[in-house]
Structures are given as structure tokens and as C-alpha cells.
Amino acid sequence: MPKRILSGTVTSDANAQTISVSVERRFKHPVLQKTIRKSKKYRAHDENNTFKVGDKVRIIECPPRSKTKRWEVLPA
């Protein structure tokens, strides 16, 4: 199965080698036909602490790095 790639915005870089990324998705409500925005936060591995809050990043699935980290940042 291919690894998923998501793009989002960095919301936190407080931890060493870890960033929190908020990924937003848009879809139409099945009944109301209104466009809905939902977001989810992922913790991603950032080896060199290069990304700061507000940066746009792409993340890819990886084997578990810790209890909560299952993603790593793609090099730009």
C-alpha cells in the first residue's frame, strides 16, 4: 500500500525534532450540500528543527518514531 502524503501548516515547534501539523480537508455535506472544513493535527518528525510555526509543509507516513509520531516531514 502506498504511503500517504499530506500537506498542512505547522502549529507548534516546541518539542525537539517534532512539529505539530494541522491538515485541513474540505468536503460537501451529503444532505445540505454546504462545503465543510475539518482539520486534524498530526505530530511529525523534523530531524534538524528547520520548520517554524506558520510554515507550509508536506508530511509522509513512516514507521512509528515514538508513541505519537507516525509521520515525517518531506524535504522541500
mmJSON file of the N, C-alpha and C atoms, coordinates in Angstrom:
{"data_MODEL":{"atom_site":{
"group_PDB":["ATOM","ATOM","ATOM","ATOM","ATOM","ATOM","ATOM","ATOM","ATOM","ATOM","ATOM","ATOM","ATOM","ATOM","ATOM","ATOM","ATOM","ATOM","ATOM","ATOM","ATOM","ATOM","ATOM","ATOM","ATOM","ATOM","ATOM","ATOM","ATOM","ATOM","ATOM","ATOM","ATOM","ATOM","ATOM","ATOM","ATOM","ATOM","ATOM","ATOM","ATOM","ATOM","ATOM","ATOM","ATOM","ATOM","ATOM","ATOM","ATOM","ATOM","ATOM","ATOM","ATOM","ATOM","ATOM","ATOM","ATOM","ATOM","ATOM","ATOM","ATOM","ATOM","ATOM","ATOM","ATOM","ATOM","ATOM","ATOM","ATOM","ATOM","ATOM","ATOM","ATOM","ATOM","ATOM","ATOM","ATOM","ATOM","ATOM","ATOM","ATOM","ATOM","ATOM","ATOM","ATOM","ATOM","ATOM","ATOM","ATOM","ATOM","ATOM","ATOM","ATOM","ATOM","ATOM","ATOM","ATOM","ATOM","ATOM","ATOM","ATOM","ATOM","ATOM","ATOM","ATOM","ATOM","ATOM","ATOM","ATOM","ATOM","ATOM","ATOM","ATOM","ATOM","ATOM","ATOM","ATOM","ATOM","ATOM","ATOM","ATOM","ATOM","ATOM","ATOM","ATOM","ATOM","ATOM","ATOM","ATOM","ATOM","ATOM","ATOM","ATOM","ATOM","ATOM","ATOM","ATOM","ATOM","ATOM","ATOM","ATOM","ATOM","ATOM","ATOM","ATOM","ATOM","ATOM","ATOM","ATOM","ATOM","ATOM","ATOM","ATOM","ATOM","ATOM","ATOM","ATOM","ATOM","ATOM","ATOM","ATOM","ATOM","ATOM","ATOM","ATOM","ATOM","ATOM","ATOM","ATOM","ATOM","ATOM","ATOM","ATOM","ATOM","ATOM","ATOM","ATOM","ATOM","ATOM","ATOM","ATOM","ATOM","ATOM","ATOM","ATOM","ATOM","ATOM","ATOM","ATOM","ATOM","ATOM","ATOM","ATOM","ATOM","ATOM","ATOM","ATOM","ATOM","ATOM","ATOM","ATOM","ATOM","ATOM","ATOM","ATOM","ATOM","ATOM","ATOM","ATOM","ATOM","ATOM","ATOM","ATOM","ATOM","ATOM","ATOM","ATOM","ATOM","ATOM","ATOM","ATOM","ATOM","ATOM","ATOM","ATOM","ATOM","ATOM","ATOM"],
"id":[1,2,3,4,5,6,7,8,9,10,11,12,13,14,15,16,17,18,19,20,21,22,23,24,25,26,27,28,29,30,31,32,33,34,35,36,37,38,39,40,41,42,43,44,45,46,47,48,49,50,51,52,53,54,55,56,57,58,59,60,61,62,63,64,65,66,67,68,69,70,71,72,73,74,75,76,77,78,79,80,81,82,83,84,85,86,87,88,89,90,91,92,93,94,95,96,97,98,99,100,101,102,103,104,105,106,107,108,109,110,111,112,113,114,115,116,117,118,119,120,121,122,123,124,125,126,127,128,129,130,131,132,133,134,135,136,137,138,139,140,141,142,143,144,145,146,147,148,149,150,151,152,153,154,155,156,157,158,159,160,161,162,163,164,165,166,167,168,169,170,171,172,173,174,175,176,177,178,179,180,181,182,183,184,185,186,187,188,189,190,191,192,193,194,195,196,197,198,199,200,201,202,203,204,205,206,207,208,209,210,211,212,213,214,215,216,217,218,219,220,221,222,223,224,225,226,227,228],
"type_symbol":["N","C","C","N","C","C","N","C","C","N","C","C","N","C","C","N","C","C","N","C","C","N","C","C","N","C","C","N","C","C","N","C","C","N","C","C","N","C","C","N","C","C","N","C","C","N","C","C","N","C","C","N","C","C","N","C","C","N","C","C","N","C","C","N","C","C","N","C","C","N","C","C","N","C","C","N","C","C","N","C","C","N","C","C","N","C","C","N","C","C","N","C","C","N","C","C","N","C","C","N","C","C","N","C","C","N","C","C","N","C","C","N","C","C","N","C","C","N","C","C","N","C","C","N","C","C","N","C","C","N","C","C","N","C","C","N","C","C","N","C","C","N","C","C","N","C","C","N","C","C","N","C","C","N","C","C","N","C","C","N","C","C","N","C","C","N","C","C","N","C","C","N","C","C","N","C","C","N","C","C","N","C","C","N","C","C","N","C","C","N","C","C","N","C","C","N","C","C","N","C","C","N","C","C","N","C","C","N","C","C","N","C","C","N","C","C","N","C","C","N","C","C","N","C","C","N","C","C"],
"label_atom_id":["N","CA","C","N","CA","C","N","CA","C","N","CA","C","N","CA","C","N","CA","C","N","CA","C","N","CA","C","N","CA","C","N","CA","C","N","CA","C","N","CA","C","N","CA","C","N","CA","C","N","CA","C","N","CA","C","N","CA","C","N","CA","C","N","CA","C","N","CA","C","N","CA","C","N","CA","C","N","CA","C","N","CA","C","N","CA","C","N","CA","C","N","CA","C","N","CA","C","N","CA","C","N","CA","C","N","CA","C","N","CA","C","N","CA","C","N","CA","C","N","CA","C","N","CA","C","N","CA","C","N","CA","C","N","CA","C","N","CA","C","N","CA","C","N","CA","C","N","CA","C","N","CA","C","N","CA","C","N","CA","C","N","CA","C","N","CA","C","N","CA","C","N","CA","C","N","CA","C","N","CA","C","N","CA","C","N","CA","C","N","CA","C","N","CA","C","N","CA","C","N","CA","C","N","CA","C","N","CA","C","N","CA","C","N","CA","C","N","CA","C","N","CA","C","N","CA","C","N","CA","C","N","CA","C","N","CA","C","N","CA","C","N","CA","C","N","CA","C","N","CA","C","N","CA","C","N","CA","C","N","CA","C","N","CA","C"],
"label_alt_id":[null,null,null,null,null,null,null,null,null,null,null,null,null,null,null,null,null,null,null,null,null,null,null,null,null,null,null,null,null,null,null,null,null,null,null,null,null,null,null,null,null,null,null,null,null,null,null,null,null,null,null,null,null,null,null,null,null,null,null,null,null,null,null,null,null,null,null,null,null,null,null,null,null,null,null,null,null,null,null,null,null,null,null,null,null,null,null,null,null,null,null,null,null,null,null,null,null,null,null,null,null,null,null,null,null,null,null,null,null,null,null,null,null,null,null,null,null,null,null,null,null,null,null,null,null,null,null,null,null,null,null,null,null,null,null,null,null,null,null,null,null,null,null,null,null,null,null,null,null,null,null,null,null,null,null,null,null,null,null,null,null,null,null,null,null,null,null,null,null,null,null,null,null,null,null,null,null,null,null,null,null,null,null,null,null,null,null,null,null,null,null,null,null,null,null,null,null,null,null,null,null,null,null,null,null,null,null,null,null,null,null,null,null,null,null,null,null,null,null,null,null,null,null,null,null,null,null,null],
"label_comp_id":["MET","MET","MET","PRO","PRO","PRO","LYS","LYS","LYS","ARG","ARG","ARG","ILE","ILE","ILE","LEU","LEU","LEU","SER","SER","SER","GLY","GLY","GLY","THR","THR","THR","VAL","VAL","VAL","THR","THR","THR","SER","SER","SER","ASP","ASP","ASP","ALA","ALA","ALA","ASN","ASN","ASN","ALA","ALA","ALA","GLN","GLN","GLN","THR","THR","THR","ILE","ILE","ILE","SER","SER","SER","VAL","VAL","VAL","SER","SER","SER","VAL","VAL","VAL","GLU","GLU","GLU","ARG","ARG","ARG","ARG","ARG","ARG","PHE","PHE","PHE","LYS","LYS","LYS","HIS","HIS","HIS","PRO","PRO","PRO","VAL","VAL","VAL","LEU","LEU","LEU","GLN","GLN","GLN","LYS","LYS","LYS","THR","THR","THR","ILE","ILE","ILE","ARG","ARG","ARG","LYS","LYS","LYS","SER","SER","SER","LYS","LYS","LYS","LYS","LYS","LYS","TYR","TYR","TYR","ARG","ARG","ARG","ALA","ALA","ALA","HIS","HIS","HIS","ASP","ASP","ASP","GLU","GLU","GLU","ASN","ASN","ASN","ASN","ASN","ASN","THR","THR","THR","PHE","PHE","PHE","LYS","LYS","LYS","VAL","VAL","VAL","GLY","GLY","GLY","ASP","ASP","ASP","LYS","LYS","LYS","VAL","VAL","VAL","ARG","ARG","ARG","ILE","ILE","ILE","ILE","ILE","ILE","GLU","GLU","GLU","CYS","CYS","CYS","PRO","PRO","PRO","PRO","PRO","PRO","ARG","ARG","ARG","SER","SER","SER","LYS","LYS","LYS","THR","THR","THR","LYS","LYS","LYS","ARG","ARG","ARG","TRP","TRP","TRP","GLU","GLU","GLU","VAL","VAL","VAL","LEU","LEU","LEU","PRO","PRO","PRO","ALA","ALA","ALA"],
"label_asym_id":["A","A","A","A","A","A","A","A","A","A","A","A","A","A","A","A","A","A","A","A","A","A","A","A","A","A","A","A","A","A","A","A","A","A","A","A","A","A","A","A","A","A","A","A","A","A","A","A","A","A","A","A","A","A","A","A","A","A","A","A","A","A","A","A","A","A","A","A","A","A","A","A","A","A","A","A","A","A","A","A","A","A","A","A","A","A","A","A","A","A","A","A","A","A","A","A","A","A","A","A","A","A","A","A","A","A","A","A","A","A","A","A","A","A","A","A","A","A","A","A","A","A","A","A","A","A","A","A","A","A","A","A","A","A","A","A","A","A","A","A","A","A","A","A","A","A","A","A","A","A","A","A","A","A","A","A","A","A","A","A","A","A","A","A","A","A","A","A","A","A","A","A","A","A","A","A","A","A","A","A","A","A","A","A","A","A","A","A","A","A","A","A","A","A","A","A","A","A","A","A","A","A","A","A","A","A","A","A","A","A","A","A","A","A","A","A","A","A","A","A","A","A","A","A","A","A","A","A"],
"label_entity_id":["1","1","1","1","1","1","1","1","1","1","1","1","1","1","1","1","1","1","1","1","1","1","1","1","1","1","1","1","1","1","1","1","1","1","1","1","1","1","1","1","1","1","1","1","1","1","1","1","1","1","1","1","1","1","1","1","1","1","1","1","1","1","1","1","1","1","1","1","1","1","1","1","1","1","1","1","1","1","1","1","1","1","1","1","1","1","1","1","1","1","1","1","1","1","1","1","1","1","1","1","1","1","1","1","1","1","1","1","1","1","1","1","1","1","1","1","1","1","1","1","1","1","1","1","1","1","1","1","1","1","1","1","1","1","1","1","1","1","1","1","1","1","1","1","1","1","1","1","1","1","1","1","1","1","1","1","1","1","1","1","1","1","1","1","1","1","1","1","1","1","1","1","1","1","1","1","1","1","1","1","1","1","1","1","1","1","1","1","1","1","1","1","1","1","1","1","1","1","1","1","1","1","1","1","1","1","1","1","1","1","1","1","1","1","1","1","1","1","1","1","1","1","1","1","1","1","1","1"],
"label_seq_id":[1,1,1,2,2,2,3,3,3,4,4,4,5,5,5,6,6,6,7,7,7,8,8,8,9,9,9,10,10,10,11,11,11,12,12,12,13,13,13,14,14,14,15,15,15,16,16,16,17,17,17,18,18,18,19,19,19,20,20,20,21,21,21,22,22,22,23,23,23,24,24,24,25,25,25,26,26,26,27,27,27,28,28,28,29,29,29,30,30,30,31,31,31,32,32,32,33,33,33,34,34,34,35,35,35,36,36,36,37,37,37,38,38,38,39,39,39,40,40,40,41,41,41,42,42,42,43,43,43,44,44,44,45,45,45,46,46,46,47,47,47,48,48,48,49,49,49,50,50,50,51,51,51,52,52,52,53,53,53,54,54,54,55,55,55,56,56,56,57,57,57,58,58,58,59,59,59,60,60,60,61,61,61,62,62,62,63,63,63,64,64,64,65,65,65,66,66,66,67,67,67,68,68,68,69,69,69,70,70,70,71,71,71,72,72,72,73,73,73,74,74,74,75,75,75,76,76,76],
"pdbx_PDB_ins_code":[null,null,null,null,null,null,null,null,null,null,null,null,null,null,null,null,null,null,null,null,null,null,null,null,null,null,null,null,null,null,null,null,null,null,null,null,null,null,null,null,null,null,null,null,null,null,null,null,null,null,null,null,null,null,null,null,null,null,null,null,null,null,null,null,null,null,null,null,null,null,null,null,null,null,null,null,null,null,null,null,null,null,null,null,null,null,null,null,null,null,null,null,null,null,null,null,null,null,null,null,null,null,null,null,null,null,null,null,null,null,null,null,null,null,null,null,null,null,null,null,null,null,null,null,null,null,null,null,null,null,null,null,null,null,null,null,null,null,null,null,null,null,null,null,null,null,null,null,null,null,null,null,null,null,null,null,null,null,null,null,null,null,null,null,null,null,null,null,null,null,null,null,null,null,null,null,null,null,null,null,null,null,null,null,null,null,null,null,null,null,null,null,null,null,null,null,null,null,null,null,null,null,null,null,null,null,null,null,null,null,null,null,null,null,null,null,null,null,null,null,null,null,null,null,null,null,null,null],
"Cartn_x":[0.837,0.0,0.887,0.58,1.43,1.303,2.373,2.365,1.6,0.791,0.018,0.919,0.65,1.333,0.274,0.446,-0.492,0.245,-0.472,0.141,-0.658,0.063,-0.591,0.309,-0.111,0.591,1.132,2.365,2.969,2.279,1.779,1.106,1.957,2.955,3.815,5.166,6.232,7.582,8.314,7.562,8.135,9.021,8.712,9.478,10.671,11.704,12.898,12.584,12.941,12.776,11.32,10.374,8.96,8.215,7.308,6.409,4.977,4.035,2.618,2.131,1.452,0.99,-0.53,-1.194,-2.648,-2.979,-3.729,-4.1,-5.599,-5.98,-7.386,-7.908,-9.132,-9.765,-11.132,-11.553,-12.839,-13.682,-14.972,-15.891,-17.296,-18.165,-19.553,-20.359,-21.237,-22.135,-23.103,-23.333,-24.156,-25.606,-26.178,-27.577,-27.678,-26.933,-27.055,-26.3,-25.377,-24.558,-23.735,-23.422,-22.598,-21.153,-20.2,-18.796,-18.381,-17.817,-17.412,-15.899,-15.281,-13.846,-13.617,-12.836,-12.435,-10.928,-10.357,-8.909,-8.518,-7.327,-6.782,-5.307,-4.809,-3.409,-2.609,-1.443,-0.523,0.801,1.49,2.84,3.81,4.777,5.706,7.145,8.014,9.439,10.14,10.846,11.611,13.057,13.88,15.226,16.084,16.098,17.021,16.345,15.117,14.358,14.36,14.096,14.178,12.873,11.74,10.457,9.948,9.329,8.803,7.284,6.641,5.184,4.767,3.754,3.237,3.755,4.806,5.353,4.402,4.354,3.61,4.552,4.105,4.953,4.153,4.884,4.284,4.828,3.954,4.37,4.002,4.792,4.587,4.566,3.777,3.698,5.042,5.334,6.564,6.299,7.215,7.065,7.082,6.473,6.389,7.761,7.891,9.115,9.028,7.807,7.571,6.11,5.637,4.253,3.248,3.542,2.577,3.022,4.296,4.783,4.734,3.945,3.835,4.082,4.549,4.752,6.126,6.682,7.924,7.794,8.547,8.477,9.241,8.633,9.307,10.274,11.473,12.395,11.837,11.986,11.409,12.255],
"Cartn_y":[-1.177,0.0,1.248,2.241,3.432,4.28,5.022,5.893,7.166,7.621,8.843,10.06,11.081,12.36,13.422,14.201,15.262,16.588,17.677,18.992,19.809,20.595,21.383,22.488,23.085,24.208,23.824,24.227,23.94,24.798,24.131,24.855,24.919,24.035,24.058,23.448,24.048,23.502,23.494,23.366,23.475,22.289,21.1,19.914,19.733,19.067,18.802,17.757,18.043,17.151,16.759,17.547,17.251,18.538,18.45,19.559,19.036,19.907,19.593,20.245,19.46,19.953,19.841,20.94,20.96,20.773,19.701,19.389,19.611,20.458,20.785,20.061,19.542,18.923,19.565,19.66,20.256,19.221,19.193,18.278,18.838,18.325,18.765,17.914,18.564,17.847,17.031,15.749,14.894,15.367,16.001,16.435,17.925,18.757,20.203,20.75,19.977,20.38,21.638,21.866,23.003,22.522,23.341,22.982,23.094,22.013,21.943,21.82,22.531,22.436,21.695,20.627,19.906,19.85,19.94,19.868,18.829,18.302,17.306,17.607,17.384,17.65,16.351,16.387,15.26,15.713,14.819,15.094,14.439,15.234,14.759,14.95,14.074,14.113,15.143,16.071,17.113,17.004,16.285,15.904,17.084,18.167,19.275,20.497,20.381,21.511,22.706,22.463,23.518,24.296,23.715,24.359,25.098,26.25,27.107,27.231,27.799,27.967,28.814,28.345,29.063,28.552,27.723,27.193,26.164,26.141,25.11,23.922,22.716,21.528,20.381,19.406,18.144,17.044,16.142,15.043,13.717,12.679,11.35,10.333,9.278,8.224,7.525,7.059,6.318,5.333,4.412,3.54,4.373,3.896,4.689,5.133,6.443,7.007,7.099,7.253,7.337,6.968,7.238,6.898,7.622,8.852,9.648,9.978,9.805,10.213,9.056,9.249,8.281,8.923,10.179,10.949,11.595,11.894,12.658,13.694,14.778,15.891,15.534,15.82,15.616,16.766,16.487,17.579,18.423,19.734,20.651,20.735],
"Cartn_z":[0.0,0.0,0.0,-0.856,-0.914,0.342,0.631,1.794,1.463,2.407,2.206,2.366,1.583,1.692,1.931,2.994,3.339,3.389,3.168,3.296,4.298,5.083,6.112,6.625,7.736,8.328,9.698,9.993,11.288,12.354,13.418,14.502,15.757,15.89,17.068,16.721,17.284,17.109,18.441,19.542,20.883,21.253,20.764,21.117,20.194,20.688,19.886,18.827,17.584,16.439,16.182,16.674,16.463,16.147,15.16,14.891,14.866,15.177,15.042,13.757,12.925,11.631,11.589,11.253,11.105,9.629,9.324,7.949,7.813,6.854,6.643,5.41,5.523,4.362,4.163,2.917,2.57,1.849,2.176,1.513,1.584,0.738,0.749,1.702,2.468,3.367,2.507,2.851,1.995,1.836,2.842,2.762,2.43,3.158,2.997,1.79,1.231,0.088,0.368,1.635,2.031,2.174,1.78,1.916,3.383,3.909,5.314,5.374,6.344,6.569,7.877,7.829,9.038,9.062,10.268,10.372,11.415,11.236,12.149,12.336,13.553,13.843,13.87,13.247,13.231,13.823,14.518,15.012,14.045,13.572,12.549,13.0,12.505,12.835,11.955,12.587,11.896,12.389,11.64,12.076,12.522,11.739,12.017,12.622,13.059,13.621,12.672,11.392,10.392,10.229,10.595,10.329,11.555,11.313,12.378,12.224,13.229,13.225,12.022,11.305,10.14,8.819,8.82,7.57,6.959,5.63,4.91,4.702,5.074,4.943,4.345,3.815,3.373,4.259,4.702,5.576,4.923,5.253,4.694,5.826,5.634,6.643,6.784,8.008,8.263,9.401,9.646,10.817,12.088,13.163,14.389,14.904,15.167,15.725,17.241,17.75,19.189,19.432,20.633,20.984,20.082,19.714,18.945,17.523,17.186,15.869,14.87,13.806,12.716,11.372,11.37,10.15,10.197,9.014,8.949,7.838,7.976,7.033,5.769,4.62,3.337,3.102,2.614,2.294,1.159,1.275,0.279,-0.97],
"occupancy":[1.0,1.0,1.0,1.0,1.0,1.0,1.0,1.0,1.0,1.0,1.0,1.0,1.0,1.0,1.0,1.0,1.0,1.0,1.0,1.0,1.0,1.0,1.0,1.0,1.0,1.0,1.0,1.0,1.0,1.0,1.0,1.0,1.0,1.0,1.0,1.0,1.0,1.0,1.0,1.0,1.0,1.0,1.0,1.0,1.0,1.0,1.0,1.0,1.0,1.0,1.0,1.0,1.0,1.0,1.0,1.0,1.0,1.0,1.0,1.0,1.0,1.0,1.0,1.0,1.0,1.0,1.0,1.0,1.0,1.0,1.0,1.0,1.0,1.0,1.0,1.0,1.0,1.0,1.0,1.0,1.0,1.0,1.0,1.0,1.0,1.0,1.0,1.0,1.0,1.0,1.0,1.0,1.0,1.0,1.0,1.0,1.0,1.0,1.0,1.0,1.0,1.0,1.0,1.0,1.0,1.0,1.0,1.0,1.0,1.0,1.0,1.0,1.0,1.0,1.0,1.0,1.0,1.0,1.0,1.0,1.0,1.0,1.0,1.0,1.0,1.0,1.0,1.0,1.0,1.0,1.0,1.0,1.0,1.0,1.0,1.0,1.0,1.0,1.0,1.0,1.0,1.0,1.0,1.0,1.0,1.0,1.0,1.0,1.0,1.0,1.0,1.0,1.0,1.0,1.0,1.0,1.0,1.0,1.0,1.0,1.0,1.0,1.0,1.0,1.0,1.0,1.0,1.0,1.0,1.0,1.0,1.0,1.0,1.0,1.0,1.0,1.0,1.0,1.0,1.0,1.0,1.0,1.0,1.0,1.0,1.0,1.0,1.0,1.0,1.0,1.0,1.0,1.0,1.0,1.0,1.0,1.0,1.0,1.0,1.0,1.0,1.0,1.0,1.0,1.0,1.0,1.0,1.0,1.0,1.0,1.0,1.0,1.0,1.0,1.0,1.0,1.0,1.0,1.0,1.0,1.0,1.0,1.0,1.0,1.0,1.0,1.0,1.0],
"B_iso_or_equiv":[0.0,0.0,0.0,0.0,0.0,0.0,0.0,0.0,0.0,0.0,0.0,0.0,0.0,0.0,0.0,0.0,0.0,0.0,0.0,0.0,0.0,0.0,0.0,0.0,0.0,0.0,0.0,0.0,0.0,0.0,0.0,0.0,0.0,0.0,0.0,0.0,0.0,0.0,0.0,0.0,0.0,0.0,0.0,0.0,0.0,0.0,0.0,0.0,0.0,0.0,0.0,0.0,0.0,0.0,0.0,0.0,0.0,0.0,0.0,0.0,0.0,0.0,0.0,0.0,0.0,0.0,0.0,0.0,0.0,0.0,0.0,0.0,0.0,0.0,0.0,0.0,0.0,0.0,0.0,0.0,0.0,0.0,0.0,0.0,0.0,0.0,0.0,0.0,0.0,0.0,0.0,0.0,0.0,0.0,0.0,0.0,0.0,0.0,0.0,0.0,0.0,0.0,0.0,0.0,0.0,0.0,0.0,0.0,0.0,0.0,0.0,0.0,0.0,0.0,0.0,0.0,0.0,0.0,0.0,0.0,0.0,0.0,0.0,0.0,0.0,0.0,0.0,0.0,0.0,0.0,0.0,0.0,0.0,0.0,0.0,0.0,0.0,0.0,0.0,0.0,0.0,0.0,0.0,0.0,0.0,0.0,0.0,0.0,0.0,0.0,0.0,0.0,0.0,0.0,0.0,0.0,0.0,0.0,0.0,0.0,0.0,0.0,0.0,0.0,0.0,0.0,0.0,0.0,0.0,0.0,0.0,0.0,0.0,0.0,0.0,0.0,0.0,0.0,0.0,0.0,0.0,0.0,0.0,0.0,0.0,0.0,0.0,0.0,0.0,0.0,0.0,0.0,0.0,0.0,0.0,0.0,0.0,0.0,0.0,0.0,0.0,0.0,0.0,0.0,0.0,0.0,0.0,0.0,0.0,0.0,0.0,0.0,0.0,0.0,0.0,0.0,0.0,0.0,0.0,0.0,0.0,0.0,0.0,0.0,0.0,0.0,0.0,0.0],
"pdbx_formal_charge":[null,null,null,null,null,null,null,null,null,null,null,null,null,null,null,null,null,null,null,null,null,null,null,null,null,null,null,null,null,null,null,null,null,null,null,null,null,null,null,null,null,null,null,null,null,null,null,null,null,null,null,null,null,null,null,null,null,null,null,null,null,null,null,null,null,null,null,null,null,null,null,null,null,null,null,null,null,null,null,null,null,null,null,null,null,null,null,null,null,null,null,null,null,null,null,null,null,null,null,null,null,null,null,null,null,null,null,null,null,null,null,null,null,null,null,null,null,null,null,null,null,null,null,null,null,null,null,null,null,null,null,null,null,null,null,null,null,null,null,null,null,null,null,null,null,null,null,null,null,null,null,null,null,null,null,null,null,null,null,null,null,null,null,null,null,null,null,null,null,null,null,null,null,null,null,null,null,null,null,null,null,null,null,null,null,null,null,null,null,null,null,null,null,null,null,null,null,null,null,null,null,null,null,null,null,null,null,null,null,null,null,null,null,null,null,null,null,null,null,null,null,null,null,null,null,null,null,null],
"auth_seq_id":[1,1,1,2,2,2,3,3,3,4,4,4,5,5,5,6,6,6,7,7,7,8,8,8,9,9,9,10,10,10,11,11,11,12,12,12,13,13,13,14,14,14,15,15,15,16,16,16,17,17,17,18,18,18,19,19,19,20,20,20,21,21,21,22,22,22,23,23,23,24,24,24,25,25,25,26,26,26,27,27,27,28,28,28,29,29,29,30,30,30,31,31,31,32,32,32,33,33,33,34,34,34,35,35,35,36,36,36,37,37,37,38,38,38,39,39,39,40,40,40,41,41,41,42,42,42,43,43,43,44,44,44,45,45,45,46,46,46,47,47,47,48,48,48,49,49,49,50,50,50,51,51,51,52,52,52,53,53,53,54,54,54,55,55,55,56,56,56,57,57,57,58,58,58,59,59,59,60,60,60,61,61,61,62,62,62,63,63,63,64,64,64,65,65,65,66,66,66,67,67,67,68,68,68,69,69,69,70,70,70,71,71,71,72,72,72,73,73,73,74,74,74,75,75,75,76,76,76],
"auth_comp_id":["MET","MET","MET","PRO","PRO","PRO","LYS","LYS","LYS","ARG","ARG","ARG","ILE","ILE","ILE","LEU","LEU","LEU","SER","SER","SER","GLY","GLY","GLY","THR","THR","THR","VAL","VAL","VAL","THR","THR","THR","SER","SER","SER","ASP","ASP","ASP","ALA","ALA","ALA","ASN","ASN","ASN","ALA","ALA","ALA","GLN","GLN","GLN","THR","THR","THR","ILE","ILE","ILE","SER","SER","SER","VAL","VAL","VAL","SER","SER","SER","VAL","VAL","VAL","GLU","GLU","GLU","ARG","ARG","ARG","ARG","ARG","ARG","PHE","PHE","PHE","LYS","LYS","LYS","HIS","HIS","HIS","PRO","PRO","PRO","VAL","VAL","VAL","LEU","LEU","LEU","GLN","GLN","GLN","LYS","LYS","LYS","THR","THR","THR","ILE","ILE","ILE","ARG","ARG","ARG","LYS","LYS","LYS","SER","SER","SER","LYS","LYS","LYS","LYS","LYS","LYS","TYR","TYR","TYR","ARG","ARG","ARG","ALA","ALA","ALA","HIS","HIS","HIS","ASP","ASP","ASP","GLU","GLU","GLU","ASN","ASN","ASN","ASN","ASN","ASN","THR","THR","THR","PHE","PHE","PHE","LYS","LYS","LYS","VAL","VAL","VAL","GLY","GLY","GLY","ASP","ASP","ASP","LYS","LYS","LYS","VAL","VAL","VAL","ARG","ARG","ARG","ILE","ILE","ILE","ILE","ILE","ILE","GLU","GLU","GLU","CYS","CYS","CYS","PRO","PRO","PRO","PRO","PRO","PRO","ARG","ARG","ARG","SER","SER","SER","LYS","LYS","LYS","THR","THR","THR","LYS","LYS","LYS","ARG","ARG","ARG","TRP","TRP","TRP","GLU","GLU","GLU","VAL","VAL","VAL","LEU","LEU","LEU","PRO","PRO","PRO","ALA","ALA","ALA"],
"auth_asym_id":["A","A","A","A","A","A","A","A","A","A","A","A","A","A","A","A","A","A","A","A","A","A","A","A","A","A","A","A","A","A","A","A","A","A","A","A","A","A","A","A","A","A","A","A","A","A","A","A","A","A","A","A","A","A","A","A","A","A","A","A","A","A","A","A","A","A","A","A","A","A","A","A","A","A","A","A","A","A","A","A","A","A","A","A","A","A","A","A","A","A","A","A","A","A","A","A","A","A","A","A","A","A","A","A","A","A","A","A","A","A","A","A","A","A","A","A","A","A","A","A","A","A","A","A","A","A","A","A","A","A","A","A","A","A","A","A","A","A","A","A","A","A","A","A","A","A","A","A","A","A","A","A","A","A","A","A","A","A","A","A","A","A","A","A","A","A","A","A","A","A","A","A","A","A","A","A","A","A","A","A","A","A","A","A","A","A","A","A","A","A","A","A","A","A","A","A","A","A","A","A","A","A","A","A","A","A","A","A","A","A","A","A","A","A","A","A","A","A","A","A","A","A","A","A","A","A","A","A"],
"auth_atom_id":["N","CA","C","N","CA","C","N","CA","C","N","CA","C","N","CA","C","N","CA","C","N","CA","C","N","CA","C","N","CA","C","N","CA","C","N","CA","C","N","CA","C","N","CA","C","N","CA","C","N","CA","C","N","CA","C","N","CA","C","N","CA","C","N","CA","C","N","CA","C","N","CA","C","N","CA","C","N","CA","C","N","CA","C","N","CA","C","N","CA","C","N","CA","C","N","CA","C","N","CA","C","N","CA","C","N","CA","C","N","CA","C","N","CA","C","N","CA","C","N","CA","C","N","CA","C","N","CA","C","N","CA","C","N","CA","C","N","CA","C","N","CA","C","N","CA","C","N","CA","C","N","CA","C","N","CA","C","N","CA","C","N","CA","C","N","CA","C","N","CA","C","N","CA","C","N","CA","C","N","CA","C","N","CA","C","N","CA","C","N","CA","C","N","CA","C","N","CA","C","N","CA","C","N","CA","C","N","CA","C","N","CA","C","N","CA","C","N","CA","C","N","CA","C","N","CA","C","N","CA","C","N","CA","C","N","CA","C","N","CA","C","N","CA","C","N","CA","C","N","CA","C","N","CA","C","N","CA","C","N","CA","C","N","CA","C"],
"pdbx_PDB_model_num":[1,1,1,1,1,1,1,1,1,1,1,1,1,1,1,1,1,1,1,1,1,1,1,1,1,1,1,1,1,1,1,1,1,1,1,1,1,1,1,1,1,1,1,1,1,1,1,1,1,1,1,1,1,1,1,1,1,1,1,1,1,1,1,1,1,1,1,1,1,1,1,1,1,1,1,1,1,1,1,1,1,1,1,1,1,1,1,1,1,1,1,1,1,1,1,1,1,1,1,1,1,1,1,1,1,1,1,1,1,1,1,1,1,1,1,1,1,1,1,1,1,1,1,1,1,1,1,1,1,1,1,1,1,1,1,1,1,1,1,1,1,1,1,1,1,1,1,1,1,1,1,1,1,1,1,1,1,1,1,1,1,1,1,1,1,1,1,1,1,1,1,1,1,1,1,1,1,1,1,1,1,1,1,1,1,1,1,1,1,1,1,1,1,1,1,1,1,1,1,1,1,1,1,1,1,1,1,1,1,1,1,1,1,1,1,1,1,1,1,1,1,1,1,1,1,1,1,1]
}}}
